[in-house]
């Protein structure tokens, strides 16, 4: 489970931005919260980020994926078969060699400052904190700590800077002198040593599921579980969404190449008929490409990242997917969903807690800002009420990230000007 993710000097983000999955002390949908590894804090299962096009929503997701891929790229050079799917995602871009290009470019300071990442997550009964700072194509700082559940002691795994490297007891035999400053020490240890703590961290990064529909080929793929019970559950979900597909048949040639994919439907007379996958709607094809992966995420209790999940989906289908994560009956293992969206119909207090609604937009200088509805304050300093009509207020620009304007506006000033015009 992810707890917090902070990054700085990354693309359109100049200042530090933090995505916080630790629940705020508000009385909304408490039944959906996930207990952390220590049994003390509660985590939210979903964060949905809203804002205008070009405001930086996707960049927040990209920053987390960038960190994931920097850590995993060197490990995947070994190309273990079990990480074949993950390897395709990681190697889609040359992340490590492009480190020098990700700094904030709208200020001269951006080139001189490192790009920083700081992530906290729970895995295998421990709370981990991993920090990485890169400048140009070199790592200038890297730290890893963890704390076992039920203990107050934070354990050092390693602290690395350009000047020195301090090793904890578990990794004291690691030959750090052989580690290039272009490779994360975490990756080096994972490749060359059998250290359980490091393996847990690497496995957590591998477990992150990415739904990337900027890749048109990925959206055309379908994923079907082989297990009969899982297939039955998948078709049951489709039926609950009023998509009457009862089976999928994949036709292959003698060499095993896919010749066609067919969906089975019931006819009015009680029989069945088949449609080619190409004849299904774009929304149905998107569901078939992601629903099995969502089921796997829920079953394993992992993090799923989805950029513009609402694209080509009816609002009711988007609502259904979100509720798979917020409903404790369907999310028994603490899975989490991080998504971006433009859909206003789901932007309401029945669907989300205030700390699950986040906004992203640019300030007057072109730098993106990230904040939650729970942290937003009105002109008089009060919080947003839980009974507000969030979608309407958002469209009116009341929360700063106007959906039609790329910059964060000074709402206090605008309201005063409006009152003056009316003679108030």
Secondary structure by P-SEA (a helix, b strand, c coil): cccbbbbcccccccccccccccccccccccccccccccccbbbbcbbbbbbcccccaaaaaaaaaaaaaaacccccccccccaaaaaaaaacccccccccccccccccccccccbbbbbbbbcccbbbbbbbbbccccccbbbbbbbcccccbbbbccccccccccccccccccccccccccccaaaaaaaccccaaaaaaaaaaaacccccccccccccbbbbbccaaaaaaaaaaaaaacccccbbbbbbcccccccbbbbbbbccccbbbbbccccccaaaaaaaacaaaaaaaaaabbbbbbccccccccaaaaaaaaaaaacccccccbbbbbbcccccccccccccccccbbbbbbccccbbbbbcccccccccccccccccaaaaaaaacccccccccccccaaaaaaaaaaaaacc
